[in-house]
Amino acid sequence: MYLKTLRLNNYRNFLKLSINFTPNLNIFIGDNAQGKTNLLEALYLIIRGNSYRTKNDQELINWSNKSTCLYGEINKDEENFQINLSLEKKLESFNKFKLIKTIKINQNIQRKSILNKEFKGVVFSPEHLQIIKGAPSIRRKFLNEQISQIYPLYYRHLTDYYRILGQRNNILKKEINQRGLRERLLIWDPQLIEKGSFLILTRIRFLKKINYLADKFHQKITKGKENLKIIYQSNILKDQQENISFISRAFEDKIKEHKEKEIKYKISLFGPHRDDFLVCINEFNIASYGSQGQQRTSVLSLKLAELELIKEREGVYPIFLLDDVMSELDEERRHFLLELIMDKKVQTFITSISLDYFNSNIKEKSKISKIEGGKIFAL
């Protein structure tokens, strides 16, 4: 799978852009705040239908305009797909706008879920270091996004789970009558347990797979000096049992045991919405004890493992987006990453402030462009 063409109109600081890509390595050079990250974001939007930087789609429209249009052509399994995505602000009432998002695949209007099913992308940016250092919610988001991309059924269960969780929390917060509260919880608890147990089991299996691959990459990068281990932290399970019945019973027992506590605090205290995972190197939690270099290498290993998992599932590599990561890695790790990309023939887009990070062999095999002030020039 590879992106052939991108066209933008009124997208962030790109007023008008049309560019073709090579199926291999595409390098974009430029100073900060010129549009490098905006370009990668647009590529991801074409592939996945949403930004990896913001939840507010209105931010994607150039500040002086009311709409933006993106067009991309993707080749997958020797078949070309034309993707059109538009965002338009429509005035509903005085000074209040409604945003209309339209996605078309080969001129047919489609849901974002169809786009997600057909096309895959993996992003690695400096912000992804928060997977190691940030709050548990960031790691849950990472898990949910990556598993959903590989297993669409997980996304449906995840959506159902949070809908049920919202209903349950609403009962805990607003129901005054104790008997009525308990009776209503008896309706929602089995549904929460069913959906939540599926999420926990899928996360355990996913982390087992990604741990195996990430550890292999990590050992190659560190020349066998470091072992990487991912440990799932469930507030339901003591042991990571890959058995849905066992998980469901443990979930049910936990809710029964702490029902009075949940009623007291008026919130659901247990379930996958509160789970976490640790990333360890040689048995030490690198969020607390790892160097910045170890943290960067661990995230890189996770992202490379994502590529392989998607390849295993889809039969083709996803598109790989690397946002200003060359400066985050030392020379040896940069060399490893670039050689791996070229060897596997993964279509990759890299942004960087300098061409000095790339040797002559890489430059000769790449398409190199410069981004300046929302415009792109061939080099």
BELGIJO-V245801 format. One line per field, one symbol per residue. ss: DSSP state (H for helix, E for strand, - for the rest). phi: phi as a letter, one per 40 degrees, with the letter a starting at -180 (. if undefined). A space follows every 50 residues. Layout:
ss=???
phi=???
This chain:
ss=-EEEEEEEEEE--EEEEEEE----EEEEE------HHHHHHHHHHHHH-- ------HHHHE-----EEEEEEEEEE--EEEEEEEEEEEEEEE--EEEEE EEEEE--EE--HHHHHHH--EEEEEHHHHHHHH--HHHHHHHHHHHHHHH -HHHHHHHHHHHHHHHHHHHHHHH---HHHHHHHHHHHHHHHHHHHHHHH HHHHHHHHHHHHHHHHHHHHH------EEEEEE----------HHHHHHH HHHHHHH-HHHHHHH------HHH-EEEEEE--EEHHHH--HHHHHHHHH HHHHHHHHHHHHHH----EEEEE--HHH--HHHHHHHHHHHHHH---EEE EE--HHH--HHHHH-EEEEEEE--EEEE-
phi=.accabbbbfbfcccaaaabbccbbbbbbiccgbhccdcccccccccbga ccbacccccccddcbbabbbbabbbbfgbcbbbbbbbbcbccadgbbbcb bbbbbfgbcbccccccccbbabbbbdccccdccccdcccccddccccccc bdccccccccccccdccccccccbccccccccccccccdccccccccccc cccdccccccccccccccccccfgcbbbbbbcbbcbbcbcccaccccccc cccccccbdccccccgaccbiccbcaabbbbfgbccccbccccccccccd cccccddcccdcccgbcccbbbcfbdccbcdccccdccccccccfccbbb bacacccbcccccccbcbbbbafgbbbcb
